Amino acid sequence: MFKRAIMESGARLYNKDRDVLNTTEALLEAKQMARLMNCSESEDWLKCLRKADGMAVINLDNALIVSVLGTEFLPISAQKAFETKKFNSDIDLLAGVVRNEGSSFVPYVVKHPHNITVEDFTNGVQELDLIFHGVDVKKVTDFYLQNVNTSSPVAMHWAVGDLSGDLMLTCPTYLFAKQFAITVKEWQRVYFYELLYGSKRFSQIIGCDQKTEGICHAEDIPFVFGLPYIHEKDYEPEDMFFSREVMKMWTKFAKD
């Protein structure tokens, strides 16, 4: 899946002309959130919003969190930064993804994640186009449903997971690292990895069924932070071995 997605779909999934969210759109979303939190726009709605209960904000239906283009945090897009070479190029880079980044996001893309039809898939792509701007609904649908048994709910679930993972995380992460490597050339070191193993215990914690969802988003957390060594009784020997290798990789990168 990974090589196929990067080579075939990565270049046309993510819009090169504009980012997901600009300041105007972010302000509209913030005001919408304020209304949902009963903050009147005629008053100081921002001050009201800052006093809102944290859990109430979390419980709002805002599945996608992205950086806002045109702010101090993200003054220009990654595309423009590479074109104009206005980025920190004097660093080494370590980037990585898990094998099935999008499997956890399937419920946010389609309404019936356990019984997905071709119509559901197409509608999901259309919804993604509203967020990511410029997604070719027909081409993307045709690509991700090729050789897929569309009458199988399991197969369709995997297809939606592949699409959402490629669009939101896998392709942008890989292509950013690749473009960074091309730009800095031999002056800096760039590394990229794909995580193909997940802890059964941690999968249970985050609600990921490895049989139907694979290695889900966030499956790297227990290995990077050594959770199998902190909670030894909860994890298997293979988890401890894998965590040790991942921690070695990260700390060696940080030291060297």
Secondary structure, DSSP 8 states (H G I E B T S, - for coil): -HHHIIIIIHHHHS-SSS-S-BHHHHHHHHHHHHHHTT--TTS-HHHHHHTS-HHHHHTSS-------BTSSS-SS-HHHHHHHT-S--SS-EEEEEETBTTGGGHHHH-S-TTS--HHHHHHHHHHHHHHHS---HHHHHHHHHTT--TT-HHHHHHHHHHHHHIIIIIHHHHHHHHHHHHHHGGGS-EEEEEE----HHHHHHHT--HHHH-SBTTTTHHHHTTHHHHSGGGS-HHHHHHHHHHHHHHHHHHH-
